């Protein structure tokens, strides 16, 4: 379950907090970029989440779907979703290992647009949870 904090200092992660912590044994963290600005306004345009995820669609794990059909689906590292009526994007920090500039682009997008950024629970039991199953 995502937890919301209204204070800017509590509700957003700084760029340094978004940096992955090196550990080969630990699963990668997943962050949620919410389509709500720090001052509580809905982010526009309404299809921003799909646009951002589409821009990241070519960054996939090695051996992942590629070729002519690859453009049809989203990357498993950057998935748009709707959470409580709010457009969001789930970003897996494993994206940084595939392409650091793509990770920086996504994190800078959230920061530059003052979007709320939250970390999904790091409970190992939730590591295999599909983001589309979240409430």
DSSP file (Angstrom, degrees, kcal/mol; ACC not computed):
  #  RESIDUE AA STRUCTURE BP1 BP2  ACC     N-H-->O    O-->H-N    N-H-->O    O-->H-N    TCO  KAPPA ALPHA  PHI   PSI    X-CA   Y-CA   Z-CA
    1    1 A X              0   0    0      0, 0.0     2,-0.3     0, 0.0   120,-0.1   0.000 360.0 360.0 360.0 135.2    0.0    0.0    0.0
    2    2 A X        -     0   0    0    118,-0.1     2,-0.5   116,-0.0   118,-0.1  -0.591 360.0-146.7 -79.8 138.9    1.3    3.4   -0.9
    3    3 A X        -     0   0    0     -2,-0.3     2,-0.4   116,-0.3   116,-0.1  -0.911   8.2-150.7-108.8 135.2    1.6    5.9    1.9
    4    4 A X        -     0   0    0     -2,-0.5     2,-0.4   114,-0.1     7,-0.1  -0.876  10.3-172.6-107.1 135.4    1.0    9.6    1.3
    5    5 A X        -     0   0    0     -2,-0.4    -2,-0.0     1,-0.1     0, 0.0  -0.990  12.7-155.0-121.2 133.8    2.7   12.3    3.3
    6    6 A X        +     0   0    0     -2,-0.4     2,-0.2     4,-0.1    -1,-0.1   0.802  67.3  90.7 -83.2 -28.7    1.5   15.9    2.6
    7    7 A X  S >> S-     0   0    0      1,-0.1     4,-2.9     2,-0.1     3,-1.0  -0.483  77.5-132.6 -70.6 135.2    4.6   17.8    3.7
    8    8 A X  H 3> S+     0   0    0      1,-0.3     4,-1.5     2,-0.2    -1,-0.1   0.891 106.1  53.7 -54.7 -43.4    7.0   18.3    0.8
    9    9 A X  H 34 S+     0   0    0      1,-0.2    -1,-0.3     2,-0.2     5,-0.1   0.795 118.9  35.4 -64.4 -27.0   10.0   17.2    2.9
   10   10 A X  H <4 S+     0   0    0     -3,-1.0    -2,-0.2     1,-0.1    -1,-0.2   0.753 115.5  52.4 -96.6 -27.3    8.2   13.9    3.7
   11   11 A X  H  < S+     0   0    0     -4,-2.9   106,-0.5    -7,-0.1     2,-0.4   0.658 105.6  52.6 -89.8 -15.0    6.3   13.3    0.5
   12   12 A X  S  < S-     0   0    0     -4,-1.5     2,-0.4    -5,-0.3   106,-0.1  -0.912  72.3-133.6-122.6 150.4    9.1   13.5   -2.0
   13   13 A X        -     0   0    0     -2,-0.4     2,-0.1   104,-0.2    -3,-0.1  -0.767  26.0-123.8 -93.6 143.1   12.5   11.8   -2.2
   14   14 A X     >  -     0   0    0     -2,-0.4     4,-1.6    -5,-0.1     3,-0.2  -0.391  30.1-104.1 -77.3 165.9   15.5   14.0   -3.0
   15   15 A X  T  4 S+     0   0    0      1,-0.2     4,-0.4     2,-0.2    -1,-0.1   0.871 124.3  53.6 -58.7 -36.2   17.6   13.1   -6.0
   16   16 A X  T >4 S+     0   0    0      1,-0.2     3,-1.0     2,-0.2    -1,-0.2   0.884 106.2  52.1 -66.4 -37.1   20.2   11.6   -3.7
   17   17 A X  T 34 S+     0   0    0      1,-0.2    -1,-0.2    -3,-0.2    -2,-0.2   0.806 104.4  57.9 -66.1 -28.2   17.6    9.4   -2.0
   18   18 A X  T 3< S+     0   0    0     -4,-1.6     2,-0.3    -3,-0.1    -1,-0.2   0.569  81.0 107.0 -79.9  -8.5   16.6    8.2   -5.5
   19   19 A X  S <  S-     0   0    0     -3,-1.0    74,-0.0    -4,-0.4    -5,-0.0  -0.537  80.6-111.6 -69.3 132.8   20.1    6.9   -6.1
   20   20 A X        -     0   0    0     -2,-0.3     2,-0.6    73,-0.1    -1,-0.1  -0.352  22.8-125.6 -66.3 145.2   20.2    3.1   -5.9
   21   21 A X        -     0   0    0      2,-0.1     2,-0.3    -3,-0.0    -1,-0.1  -0.820  30.8-115.0 -91.4 124.2   22.1    1.6   -3.0
   22   22 A X        +     0   0    0     -2,-0.6     2,-0.2     2,-0.0    -1,-0.0  -0.413  60.2 130.5 -66.9 123.9   24.7   -0.9   -4.3
   23   23 A X        -     0   0    0     -2,-0.3    -2,-0.1     3,-0.2     0, 0.0  -0.736  41.4-158.9-169.9 120.9   23.9   -4.4   -3.3
   24   24 A X  S    S+     0   0    0     -2,-0.2    -1,-0.1     1,-0.2    -2,-0.0   0.770  95.0  49.5 -76.9 -23.1   23.9   -7.4   -5.5
   25   25 A X  S    S+     0   0    0      2,-0.1     2,-0.2     0, 0.0    -1,-0.2   0.801  94.3  83.2 -85.5 -29.8   21.7   -9.4   -3.1
   26   26 A X  S    S-     0   0    0      1,-0.1    -3,-0.2     3,-0.0     3,-0.1  -0.504  83.9-116.0 -79.1 140.1   19.0   -6.9   -2.5
   27   27 A X        -     0   0    0     -2,-0.2    -1,-0.1    95,-0.2    -2,-0.1  -0.391  41.9 -94.5 -68.5 154.1   16.2   -6.5   -5.0
   28   28 A X        -     0   0    0      1,-0.1     2,-0.1    99,-0.1    -1,-0.1  -0.340  41.1-112.6 -69.1 150.7   16.0   -3.2   -6.8
   29   29 A X        -     0   0    0     -3,-0.1    64,-2.9    -8,-0.1     2,-0.4  -0.469  22.2-144.5 -79.4 154.2   13.8   -0.5   -5.4
   30   30 A X  E     -A   92   0A   0     90,-0.3    90,-3.0    62,-0.2     2,-0.3  -0.986  12.9-161.4-121.1 132.2   10.7    0.6   -7.2
   31   31 A X  E     -AB  91 119A   0     60,-3.1    60,-3.2    -2,-0.4     2,-0.5  -0.822   9.5-141.4-111.6 150.4    9.6    4.3   -7.0
   32   32 A X  E     -AB  90 118A   0     86,-3.5    86,-2.5    -2,-0.3     2,-0.7  -0.957   5.5-159.3-112.9 122.0    6.2    5.7   -7.8
   33   33 A X  E     -AB  89 117A   0     56,-2.8    56,-1.8    -2,-0.5     2,-0.3  -0.906  19.3-153.0 -96.6 115.0    6.0    9.1   -9.6
   34   34 A X  E     -AB  88 116A   0     82,-2.8     2,-1.2    -2,-0.7    82,-0.5  -0.682  19.3-125.6 -92.4 143.0    2.5   10.4   -8.8
   35   35 A X  E    S+     0   0A   0     52,-2.6     8,-2.6    -2,-0.3     2,-0.4  -0.152  82.7  97.4 -80.2  42.2    0.8   12.8  -11.2
   36   36 A X  E    S-D   42   0B   0     -2,-1.2    80,-2.1     6,-0.2     6,-0.2  -1.000  71.1-131.2-131.2 130.2    0.3   15.3   -8.4
   37   37 A X  E >   - B   0 115A   0      4,-3.1     3,-2.5    -2,-0.4    78,-0.2  -0.290  32.6-100.3 -75.9 166.6    2.6   18.3   -7.9
   38   38 A X  T 3  S+     0   0    0     76,-2.1    -1,-0.1     1,-0.3    77,-0.1   0.769 125.1  54.5 -58.6 -25.9    4.0   19.1   -4.5
   39   39 A X  T 3  S-     0   0    0     75,-0.2    -1,-0.3     2,-0.1    -2,-0.1   0.300 123.9-103.0 -93.5  11.3    1.4   21.8   -4.1
   40   40 A X  S <  S+     0   0    0     -3,-2.5     2,-0.2     1,-0.3    -2,-0.1   0.475  74.7 135.7  90.5   3.2   -1.4   19.3   -4.8
   41   41 A X        -     0   0    0      1,-0.1    -4,-3.1    -5,-0.0    -1,-0.3  -0.581  60.8-107.1 -85.6 148.4   -2.4   20.1   -8.4
   42   42 A X  B     -D   36   0B   0     -6,-0.2     2,-0.3    -2,-0.2    -6,-0.2  -0.525  38.0-118.8 -69.3 136.9   -3.0   17.4  -11.0
   43   43 A X        -     0   0    0     -8,-2.6     2,-0.3    -2,-0.2     5,-0.2  -0.597  38.9-114.0 -80.6 139.1   -0.2   17.2  -13.5
   44   44 A X  S    S+     0   0    0     -2,-0.3     2,-0.2     3,-0.1     0, 0.0  -0.901  83.6  55.5-120.6 150.3   -1.0   17.9  -17.1
   45   45 A X  S >  S-     0   0    0     -2,-0.3     3,-1.7     0, 0.0    -2,-0.1   0.465  76.0-134.1 -75.6 164.1   -1.2   16.7  -19.9
   46   46 A X  T 3  S+     0   0    0      1,-0.3     3,-0.3    -2,-0.2    -3,-0.1   0.700 102.3  52.1 -65.8 -19.7   -3.5   13.9  -18.8
   47   47 A X  T 3> S+     0   0    0      1,-0.2     4,-2.2     2,-0.1    -1,-0.3   0.101  71.1 117.6-102.6  23.1   -1.5   11.3  -20.8
   48   48 A X  H <> S+     0   0    0     -3,-1.7     4,-2.7     1,-0.2     5,-0.2   0.870  72.8  54.1 -57.4 -39.8    1.9   12.2  -19.2
   49   49 A X  H  > S+     0   0    0     -3,-0.3     4,-2.5     1,-0.2    -1,-0.2   0.914 110.3  45.5 -65.1 -43.1    2.4    8.8  -17.6
   50   50 A X  H  > S+     0   0    0      2,-0.2     4,-2.3     1,-0.2    -1,-0.2   0.886 113.1  51.0 -67.5 -37.9    1.9    6.9  -20.9
   51   51 A X  H  X S+     0   0    0     -4,-2.2     4,-2.0     2,-0.2    -2,-0.2   0.931 112.2  45.9 -63.9 -45.6    4.2    9.4  -22.7
   52   52 A X  H  X S+     0   0    0     -4,-2.7     4,-1.1     1,-0.2    -2,-0.2   0.937 114.9  46.6 -63.7 -46.8    7.0    9.0  -20.1
   53   53 A X  H  < S+     0   0    0     -4,-2.5    22,-0.5     1,-0.2     4,-0.3   0.872 110.9  53.3 -64.7 -35.9    6.6    5.2  -20.1
   54   54 A X  H >< S+     0   0    0     -4,-2.3     3,-1.2     1,-0.2     4,-0.3   0.891 104.6  54.7 -64.8 -38.5    6.6    5.1  -23.9
   55   55 A X  H 3< S+     0   0    0     -4,-2.0     3,-0.3     1,-0.3    -1,-0.2   0.792 113.5  42.8 -64.4 -26.8    9.8    7.1  -24.0
   56   56 A X  T >< S+     0   0    0     -4,-1.1     3,-1.9    -3,-0.3    -1,-0.3   0.385  83.8 104.5 -97.1   2.2   11.4    4.4  -21.8
   57   57 A X  T <  S+     0   0    0     -3,-1.2    -1,-0.2    -4,-0.3    -2,-0.1   0.719  72.5  59.6 -62.4 -23.3    9.9    1.4  -23.6
   58   58 A X  T 3  S+     0   0    0     -3,-0.3     2,-0.9    -4,-0.3    -1,-0.3   0.596  82.9  90.8 -82.6  -8.3   13.1    0.5  -25.4
   59   59 A X    <   +     0   0    0     -3,-1.9    18,-0.5    19,-0.1     2,-0.3  -0.776  58.6 150.2 -92.5 105.6   15.0   -0.1  -22.2
   60   60 A X        -     0   0    0     -2,-0.9     3,-0.1    15,-0.1    15,-0.1  -0.848  50.5 -84.6-132.1 162.4   14.5   -3.7  -21.3
   61   61 A X    >   -     0   0    0     -2,-0.3     3,-2.4     1,-0.1    -1,-0.1  -0.288  62.8 -82.8 -62.9 155.4   16.4   -6.5  -19.6
   62   62 A X  T 3  S+     0   0    0      1,-0.3    -1,-0.1     2,-0.0     3,-0.1  -0.353 121.5  21.1 -58.3 137.1   18.9   -8.4  -21.6
   63   63 A X  T 3  S+     0   0    0      1,-0.2    -1,-0.3    -3,-0.1     3,-0.1   0.469  97.5 136.4  81.2   0.4   17.2  -11.1  -23.6
   64   64 A X    <   -     0   0    0     -3,-2.4    -1,-0.2     1,-0.2    -4,-0.1  -0.154  69.8 -59.3 -73.3 174.0   13.9   -9.2  -23.3
   65   65 A X  S    S+     0   0    0     -3,-0.1     2,-0.2     4,-0.1    -1,-0.2  -0.295  73.6 152.5 -56.0 129.8   11.4   -8.7  -26.1
   66   66 A X    >   +     0   0    0     -3,-0.1     3,-0.6     5,-0.0     2,-0.1  -0.744  22.8  57.2-142.4-170.0   13.1   -6.8  -28.9
   67   67 A X  G >  S-     0   0    0     -2,-0.2     3,-1.4     1,-0.2     4,-0.4  -0.409 107.1 -15.8  80.4-154.0   12.9   -6.4  -32.6
   68   68 A X  G 3  S+     0   0    0      1,-0.3     3,-0.4     2,-0.1    -1,-0.2   0.783 136.9  45.1 -63.9 -31.1    9.9   -5.3  -34.6
   69   69 A X  G X  S+     0   0    0     -3,-0.6     3,-1.5     1,-0.2     4,-0.4   0.467  85.1  94.0 -91.8  -1.1    7.3   -5.9  -31.9
   70   70 A X  G X  S+     0   0    0     -3,-1.4     3,-0.8     1,-0.3    -1,-0.2   0.802  75.4  63.0 -65.1 -29.6    9.2   -4.3  -29.0
   71   71 A X  G 3  S+     0   0    0     -3,-0.4    -1,-0.3    -4,-0.4    -2,-0.1   0.674  89.3  72.3 -70.0 -14.6    7.6   -0.9  -29.4
   72   72 A X  G <  S+     0   0    0     -3,-1.5    -1,-0.2    -4,-0.1     2,-0.2   0.825  96.8  47.6 -72.3 -32.6    4.1   -2.3  -28.6
   73   73 A X  S <  S-     0   0    0     -3,-0.8     2,-0.2    -4,-0.4     3,-0.1  -0.648  83.1-107.9-111.7 165.1    4.8   -2.8  -24.9
   74   74 A X        -     0   0    0     -2,-0.2     2,-0.1     1,-0.1     5,-0.1  -0.515  40.6 -99.6 -83.5 156.0    6.2   -0.8  -22.0
   75   75 A X    >   -     0   0    0    -22,-0.5     3,-1.3     3,-0.4   -15,-0.1  -0.472  25.5-126.6 -67.6 144.5    9.5   -1.5  -20.4
   76   76 A X  T 3  S+     0   0    0      1,-0.2     3,-0.2    -2,-0.1    -1,-0.1   0.635 110.1  60.7 -68.3  -9.8    9.2   -3.6  -17.2
   77   77 A X  T 3  S+     0   0    0    -18,-0.5    15,-2.6     1,-0.2     2,-0.3   0.585 111.1  34.5 -90.1 -11.4   11.3   -0.8  -15.6
   78   78 A X  E <  S+C   91   0A   0     -3,-1.3     2,-0.5    13,-0.2    -3,-0.4  -0.798  72.7 170.5-149.8  97.6    8.9    2.0  -16.3
   79   79 A X  E     -C   90   0A   0     11,-2.5    11,-3.1    -2,-0.3     2,-0.2  -0.939  24.3-140.5-120.8 123.4    5.2    1.2  -16.1
   80   80 A X  E     +C   89   0A   0     -2,-0.5     2,-0.3     9,-0.2     9,-0.2  -0.528  32.9 160.6 -77.2 148.8    2.2    3.6  -16.2
   81   81 A X  E     -C   88   0A   0      7,-2.5     7,-2.9    -2,-0.2     2,-0.5  -0.973  39.0-116.9-157.2 168.7   -0.7    2.9  -13.9
   82   82 A X  E     -C   87   0A   0     -2,-0.3     2,-0.5     5,-0.2     5,-0.2  -0.966  28.4-178.2-112.8 127.6   -3.7    4.5  -12.2
   83   83 A X  E >  S-C   86   0A   0      3,-2.7     3,-1.4    -2,-0.5    52,-0.1  -0.950  72.6 -21.5-131.1 110.8   -3.7    4.5   -8.4
   84   84 A X  T 3  S-     0   0    0     51,-0.6     3,-0.1    -2,-0.5    -1,-0.1   0.842 126.7 -52.4  61.3  33.7   -6.7    6.0   -6.6
   85   85 A X  T 3  S+     0   0    0      1,-0.2     2,-0.5     0, 0.0    -1,-0.3   0.512 116.6 115.3  80.6   4.5   -7.7    7.9   -9.7
   86   86 A X  E <   - C   0  83A   0     -3,-1.4    -3,-2.7   -44,-0.0    -1,-0.2  -0.923  68.7-122.9-111.5 129.3   -4.2    9.5  -10.0
   87   87 A X  E     + C   0  82A   0     -2,-0.5   -52,-2.6    -5,-0.2     2,-0.3  -0.488  41.9 170.6 -66.8 136.0   -1.9    8.7  -13.0
   88   88 A X  E     -AC  34  81A   0     -7,-2.9    -7,-2.5   -54,-0.2     2,-0.4  -0.914  28.6-142.4-140.4 165.0    1.4    7.3  -11.8
   89   89 A X  E     -AC  33  80A   0    -56,-1.8   -56,-2.8    -2,-0.3     2,-0.6  -0.993  12.5-146.3-131.9 128.2    4.5    5.7  -13.2
   90   90 A X  E     -AC  32  79A   0    -11,-3.1   -11,-2.5    -2,-0.4     2,-0.5  -0.837  19.6-167.9 -90.5 123.3    6.3    2.8  -11.4
   91   91 A X  E     -AC  31  78A   0    -60,-3.2   -60,-3.1    -2,-0.6     2,-0.4  -0.962   9.9-149.8-118.4 124.2   10.0    3.1  -12.0
   92   92 A X  E >   -A   30   0A   0    -15,-2.6     3,-2.2    -2,-0.5     4,-0.2  -0.771  15.2-137.0 -91.6 132.8   12.4    0.3  -11.1
   93   93 A X  T >> S+     0   0    0    -64,-2.9     3,-1.5    -2,-0.4     4,-0.6   0.643  96.6  82.3 -66.8 -11.0   15.9    1.4  -10.2
   94   94 A X  H >> S+     0   0    0    -65,-0.3     4,-1.3     1,-0.3     3,-0.6   0.740  75.2  75.5 -61.9 -20.8   17.2   -1.5  -12.3
   95   95 A X  H <> S+     0   0    0     -3,-2.2     4,-3.1     1,-0.2     8,-0.3   0.864  86.7  60.7 -56.5 -35.7   16.7    1.0  -15.2
   96   96 A X  H <4 S+     0   0    0     -3,-1.5    -1,-0.2     1,-0.2     4,-0.2   0.871 102.2  50.8 -62.0 -36.6   19.8    2.7  -14.0
   97   97 A X  H << S+     0   0    0     -4,-0.6    -1,-0.2    -3,-0.6    -2,-0.2   0.814 113.9  44.5 -70.5 -29.9   21.9   -0.4  -14.6
   98   98 A X  H  < S-     0   0    0     -4,-1.3     2,-0.2     1,-0.2    -2,-0.2   0.911 139.9  -6.3 -78.7 -45.6   20.5   -0.7  -18.1
   99   99 A X    >X  -     0   0    0     -4,-3.1     4,-1.8    -5,-0.1     3,-0.9  -0.728  57.7-165.2-155.4  98.8   20.9    2.9  -19.0
  100  100 A X  H 3> S+     0   0    0      1,-0.3     4,-2.5    -2,-0.2     5,-0.2   0.831  92.6  56.3 -55.5 -35.0   22.0    5.5  -16.4
  101  101 A X  H 3> S+     0   0    0      2,-0.2     4,-2.1     1,-0.2    -1,-0.3   0.842 104.9  52.1 -69.8 -30.2   20.9    8.4  -18.6
  102  102 A X  H <> S+     0   0    0     -3,-0.9     4,-2.2     2,-0.2    -1,-0.2   0.918 110.0  49.0 -68.2 -43.1   17.4    7.0  -18.9
  103  103 A X  H  X S+     0   0    0     -4,-1.8     4,-2.6    -8,-0.3     5,-0.2   0.934 112.2  48.4 -59.1 -47.2   17.2    6.8  -15.1
  104  104 A X  H  X S+     0   0    0     -4,-2.5     4,-2.9     1,-0.2     5,-0.2   0.894 109.1  54.0 -61.6 -40.1   18.4   10.4  -14.8
  105  105 A X  H  X S+     0   0    0     -4,-2.1     4,-2.3     2,-0.2    -1,-0.2   0.934 111.3  44.4 -59.5 -47.2   15.9   11.5  -17.4
  106  106 A X  H  X S+     0   0    0     -4,-2.2     4,-2.0     2,-0.2    -2,-0.2   0.924 115.9  46.3 -65.9 -44.8   13.0   10.0  -15.4
  107  107 A X  H  X S+     0   0    0     -4,-2.6     4,-2.3     1,-0.2    -2,-0.2   0.899 113.9  48.6 -66.0 -39.6   14.2   11.3  -12.0
  108  108 A X  H  X S+     0   0    0     -4,-2.9     4,-3.5    -5,-0.2     5,-0.3   0.867 107.4  56.4 -67.4 -35.7   14.8   14.8  -13.5
  109  109 A X  H  X S+     0   0    0     -4,-2.3     4,-1.6    -5,-0.2    -2,-0.2   0.939 110.0  44.9 -58.7 -47.5   11.4   14.7  -15.1
  110  110 A X  H  <>S+     0   0    0     -4,-2.0     5,-2.7     2,-0.2    -2,-0.2   0.928 118.1  43.5 -63.2 -44.9    9.8   14.1  -11.7
  111  111 A X  H ><5S+     0   0    0     -4,-2.3     3,-1.6     3,-0.2    -2,-0.2   0.939 112.3  50.9 -67.0 -47.9   12.0   16.8  -10.0
  112  112 A X  H 3<5S+     0   0    0     -4,-3.5    -1,-0.2     1,-0.3    -2,-0.2   0.796 115.6  43.2 -62.4 -28.8   11.6   19.4  -12.7
  113  113 A X  T 3<5S-     0   0    0     -4,-1.6    -1,-0.3    -5,-0.3    -2,-0.2   0.280 109.6-122.3-100.5  10.0    7.8   19.1  -12.7
  114  114 A X  T < 5 +     0   0    0     -3,-1.6   -76,-2.1     1,-0.2     2,-0.2   0.859  51.7 167.8  53.1  41.7    7.6   19.0   -8.9
  115  115 A X  E   < -B   37   0A   0     -5,-2.7   -78,-0.2   -78,-0.2     2,-0.2  -0.592  41.5-103.5 -86.5 148.2    5.9   15.6   -8.9
  116  116 A X  E     -B   34   0A   0    -80,-2.1   -82,-2.8   -82,-0.5     2,-0.4  -0.489  36.1-163.3 -70.3 137.1    5.5   13.5   -5.8
  117  117 A X  E     +B   33   0A   0   -106,-0.5     2,-0.3   -84,-0.2  -104,-0.2  -0.991  11.2 175.7-127.6 125.1    7.9   10.6   -5.6
  118  118 A X  E     -B   32   0A   0    -86,-2.5   -86,-3.5    -2,-0.4     2,-0.5  -0.914  26.3-126.0-129.2 154.0    7.3    7.7   -3.3
  119  119 A X  E     -B   31   0A   0     -2,-0.3  -116,-0.3   -88,-0.2   -88,-0.2  -0.858  24.0-127.9-100.5 134.0    9.1    4.5   -2.6
  120  120 A X        -     0   0    0    -90,-3.0   -90,-0.3    -2,-0.5  -118,-0.1  -0.444  46.9 -80.0 -70.8 153.3    7.2    1.2   -2.8
  121  121 A X        -     0   0    0      1,-0.1    -1,-0.1  -120,-0.1   -91,-0.1  -0.237  33.7-143.2 -54.5 141.6    7.6   -1.0    0.3
  122  122 A X        +     0   0    0     -3,-0.1     2,-0.2   -93,-0.1   -95,-0.2   0.214  49.6 141.4 -95.1  15.5   10.9   -3.0    0.1
  123  123 A X    >   -     0   0    0      1,-0.2     3,-2.3     3,-0.1     4,-0.4  -0.404  54.2-137.4 -57.1 121.9    9.4   -6.1    1.7
  124  124 A X  G >  S+     0   0    0      1,-0.3     3,-1.3     2,-0.2     4,-0.3   0.803 103.2  63.5 -55.8 -29.0   10.9   -9.1   -0.1
  125  125 A X  G 3  S+     0   0    0      1,-0.3     3,-0.4     2,-0.1    -1,-0.3   0.756 103.1  49.4 -66.4 -22.3    7.5  -10.7   -0.2
  126  126 A X  G X  S+     0   0    0     -3,-2.3     3,-1.7     1,-0.2    -1,-0.3   0.453  82.2  95.8 -93.8  -1.4    6.3   -7.8   -2.4
  127  127 A X  T <  S+     0   0    0     -3,-1.3    -1,-0.2    -4,-0.4    -2,-0.1   0.812  89.3  42.8 -61.1 -30.2    9.3   -8.0   -4.8
  128  128 A X  T 3  S+     0   0    0     -3,-0.4    -1,-0.3    -4,-0.3     2,-0.3   0.367  85.4 123.3 -97.8   6.6    7.3  -10.1   -7.2
  129  129 A X    <   -     0   0    0     -3,-1.7     2,-0.4     1,-0.1    -3,-0.1  -0.499  63.7-127.5 -71.3 131.0    4.1   -8.0   -6.9
  130  130 A X    >   -     0   0    0     -2,-0.3     3,-2.5     1,-0.1     4,-0.3  -0.655  13.2-134.0 -75.9 127.7    2.9   -6.7  -10.3
  131  131 A X  G >  S+     0   0    0     -2,-0.4     3,-1.5     1,-0.3    -1,-0.1   0.789 104.0  65.1 -55.6 -28.1    2.3   -2.9  -10.0
  132  132 A X  G 3  S+     0   0    0      1,-0.3    -1,-0.3   -51,-0.1   -50,-0.1   0.664  94.3  61.0 -70.4 -13.0   -1.0   -3.3  -11.7
  133  133 A X  G <  S+     0   0    0     -3,-2.5    -1,-0.3     2,-0.0    -2,-0.2   0.532  81.4 108.1 -87.2  -6.7   -2.2   -5.3   -8.7
  134  134 A X    <         0   0    0     -3,-1.5    -3,-0.0    -4,-0.3    -4,-0.0  -0.385 360.0 360.0 -71.3 149.5   -1.7   -2.4   -6.3
  135  135 A X              0   0    0    -52,-0.1   -51,-0.6    -2,-0.1    -1,-0.1   0.514 360.0 360.0 -65.2 360.0   -4.8   -0.6   -5.0
